[in-house]
Amino acid sequence: MPGTSPLRSWWAQRPPAAGAAVMATGILSVGLHLTGHEVLSRILLVLAGAAWLALAADFLARLLHERRRWLAEAGTPAALTAVAATGVLGTRVSALGWQSLAGALLALATLMWPVLLVDVLGRWKKHMPGAVFLGCVATEGLAVLGATLAAAQNTAWLARAAMVLFWLGIVLYCFALPCFDRHQVTRGAGDQWVAGGALAISALAGSRLIAADSARLPLWNDDAHDVLRSVTSALLVLALAWYVVLLVAEAGWPRPRYDVRRWATVFPMGMTAAAMLSVAAALDTPWPKGPGQVLLWIAVAAWLAVGAAAVLNARDELRRPAPRPGAEGVRSRAPR
């Protein structure tokens, strides 16, 4: 479009999968907060918040001015990164004591969730990439934020609603698993890691529900508490099993080329670390804490590597000559 700057044109081409960058940055901020690295945590929170605002503005602009494109993208699983990113950001904001802002983010994510989820579920089919698990991730993201806010504000109904979302997320995972193309483990461009990350965020949600049950806010009877502990522990073990499988696949079938979906690798890595740290605290069991800290720094290293690759890729794209008038359709918009 005449008068549009190269930077603005480049930004307008970002696919919905770019929301995974906010998810990855936000969950690392949560993990660093859990380990006491508050300065680093807040720096990443600022970055995540700035990226969220930019993507939210782009989301709104497409809804208002590019309705056809918005509708096409809203039906893709990657669109659910908008819900998950909002939930992760709200969880970190709640830890700062900004409960009103966290509540507003929860309300926004809850409004988007059914609209996007129903559209995405209607397009599920066989042999899908790891993004198929984002239905579970988005739902569990709401559960995590709901349970976190319930504990902070002593709100029983919110905790019970989060419990419903927790179980619904697990059901969505079970339905997504047969649709997942197993070959993505060795061929995927990055989002195959969401297969494990979805279990990790489910374990995080379970740990937050356990932590919400207290003397000030009694929620679950002994049977429900025991089931929740057992399921949360099992989810964490399964998430770790996926982590090992996917890490071995990365070593055996290297895929060094940058792709925006690599942010969907960093997010599960950080989420697994955050889940281990949260489960260790909620279940009062020490074994996940040490490995969780190790995995957190591995995730930070992965974030730095993918971030550097993203900057270099953006530089190369911005240096490319603009397409000739009338040739807008020549340049592919496929994510790299």
N, C-alpha and C positions, 0 to 999 in steps of 0.2 A: 504494500500500500504506500503511495507517495507520501513522503514526509515522515515515514516511520524509521526510527533509528535502528541500526543493526542489532543493538543490544535488546531492544524491545521486540524485534522480529524473532531473535533467537529465543527469548523467554517465552514468546507465544507458541513456540513449537514444543514446549516441554509436555511430555505425555503424563497421564495420571500417575504412572509408576513413580514419578519424581517425589510424590508424597512420602515414599519410603525413606527419603533422606531426612525428613522431619522426624519420622518414627525412630530412625537409628540414632539421631543426635539427641532426641528427647530421652530415650531409654538409657543412653550412656550417662546423661545428666542425672537420671534417677539412680543408676548404679554407683556413680561417684559420690552422690549424696549419702548413700547407704554405707559407704566405706570411709566417710569423713573428709573427702577431698572437696570441700565446699567451694573453693575458688574456681577450680576447674569445672565443677558441676554447674556453677552459675554462668560461666562463660559459654558453656554448651547450651544452657537454657536460653541465653540471649540469642544465640545463633539459631536454635530451633524455633524460637518465637518469631524472629525476623523472617525465616523461611516460611513459616506457617502463614504469616500475614501476607507475604508475597503470593503464595499459592492460593490463599483464600481470595485475594483480589482477582487473580486470574480465573479462578473458579466462577466468581460472580460475573466477571466480564464475559466469559463464554456463555453463561446462562442467559445473560441479557442481550448479547449481540451476535452470538454464534450458536443459536439454539440447536441447529441440526448436529453440529459437532459435539455439543454438550450431551445431547441425547445418545449419540453413538458411544461416547466415552463413558457415560454413566452406566451402560450395560456391561462394561468390562470389569472383571474382578479387581483390577488395580484401582478403580474408583473408590473402593472401600478403604484405601489408605487415608482418605480424608477423614473418615470416622476414627480410624485407629490412631492417626497422628493427633487428632484433637483430644482423644482420651489419654494418650501418653503425656501430652503437654499439660493437661489438666491435673494429672496425678502429681507431676513435679511441682506445679504451682501450689497445689494443696499443701505440700510439705513445707512451703514457705509461710504458711498460715493465711494465704489469700483465698479463703474458702468461698467468698462471693464470686470471684473470678473463676475458680474451679467449678463452682456450681453452674455458672453461665456456659462454660465450655461443655459440661456434661449435658446441659439442656440442648445446646447446639448439635452435639454429636448424636443425641437421642433423636432429634428431629431428622437428621440426615440418614440415620441408620436404616429405618424400614424402607424408605424410598429407594435407596441404593441397593439394599440387600435383596428386596423382592425382584428387582430388575435383573440383578446378577444371577440369582438362583434360577430364574427362568431360562438362562442361557448356559447352564451347566451341561457338559457333555463328556464323553470319554476322551482320554488322552490330553488332558489339560496341563498347563504348567503349574508350578508351585503357587502361583497367585490364587488358585482355586481355594486355598486354605484361608484366604483373607476374610471370608465370611465368618470363620471361627475367630480370627484375630480381632476383627472389628467388634464382635459381640463380647469377647472376653475383655477387650479394652474398656468397654462400658462397665463391665462387672468390676474391673480393677478400680476405676475411678469412683464408681458408686460405693464400693466397700470402703475405699479410702475416705471419702466424704462422710459416710455413715459413722465411721469411727471418730472422725474429727468433730462431728456435730451431734453425736449421740442420737442418730436418727434411725430407729429400728426399721421403719418401712423401706428405707432406701437400701439397707443391708439385705432385707428379704428380696427386694427387687433384683439386687445384684446377685443373689443366690440363684434366682431363676435364670438370669442371663448366663451365669457360670455353667449350669447344666445344659442350657440351650447351645452354648458355644461348643461343648463336648459333642452334642448330637450333630451339629453342623460339621464338625471335624470328621465324624464317622461317615457321614454322607459324602463328604468331599474326597475321602481317601480312595474310594473306587474310581473316581474320575481322574485322579492324578496319574500322569504318564510316568511310570517308573524309570523310563529311559532318561528323564530329566535329571536324575541323580548324577549321571555322567555327562549329560549334554546341555543341561540348563545354563542359562546366561546369568544366573544369580538368585532368582526367586525360588529355586528348588529348596533353598534353606528355610522357606516359610513352613515347610512340612514339619520341621522340628520347632521352629519359632512359635507356631500356633499352640503346641503342647506346652512350651515354656511360659507363654503368657497365661495359659489356663492354670498352670501351677502357681504363677504369681497371683492370679485372681483368688485361687483357693487359700493361699497364705494370707491375703488381705482379709478374706472373710473370717478366717480363724482369728486373726488379730483384732477384728472388730468386736468379737465376743468378749466381753469384760464384765467386771462387777458393776460398772456404771451402765453398761448396755448388754444385759443378758439376752442372748439371741437363740442359741441352739441347745437342745437337750443333749444328754450324754451320747445317745445313739447317733444323732446327726453330727455331733462333733467328731466322733470316732470315724464315721464314714468320710467326712470331709478331710480329716487328717490322712486317712488311707489313700483316698483318691488323689489328693495333692501330692503325696509322696510318690505314688505310681506315675503320675503325669511328669514329675521331675525326672524320674529314672528314664522314662520313655523319651523325653526331650534330650537327655544326655546321650541315649543310644543313637538317636537321629544325628546328633552333633558329631559323634564318632564316625558314623557311616558317611556323612556328607564331607567331613574333613578328609577321610581316606579317598573319597571320590575326587576331591579337588587335587590331591597329590597324584593320584593315578591318571587322571584325565585333566591336565591343566588347561585353564581357559583365561589366559592373561589379558585378552582384549577388553577394553573398557566397555561397559554397558550400564545404562542408568539403573537396570535391575540389580546391579551389584550392591546398591543400598539395601536391597532386600536380603542380602547376605549379612551385612553388618547388623541390621536390626535383630535377627534371631540370635546372632552371637552375643550381642549385648543383652538381649532379653533372657537368654539362658543364664548369663552371669547374674543378672538382677533377680531372677527367680530363685537361684540357689541362695543368694544372700538373704532374700526375704523369707524363704522357707526355713532357713537355719534359725532366724529370729523368731518366727511365728510358732514353729514346732519345738523350739528350744532344743535343737539337736545340732551339735557342732560340725559334723562331717561336711556339710555343703559349703561352709564358710570359706575355708582355705582355697578349695578348687574354684569357688565362685570369684574370689579375688583375682586368681590367675586368669580365668576366662575373661574377666572384665578388662584387664590390660591387653589381652589378645584382641578383644573387640575394639579397644581404643586404637591399637596399631592398625587394625583393618580399616577403621574409620579414617585415619590419616592417609592410608594408601589409596582408598577409594576417593577421598576428597581431593588428593593431589591429581589423580587420574581424571577426575571430573573437571578440575580447573584447566588442565592441559587440553582436554577434549573441547571445552568451551572456547578456549583460545583459538584452536584450529578451526572451529566452526565459524567464529566471528571473523576470521581472516579470509574465509572463502568469499569469492565475489558474489554479489547479490544476483538472483536469477533475473533474466531479461523480462521485460514487461510481457505479459501473456504467457509466461512459461512457469507460472507458480506451481503447476502440478508436476514439473519435471523432477524437482528435488524430493527425495524420499523423506518422509517424516517418521520412518521407523526408528525406534529407540536404539541407541548405540551404547 
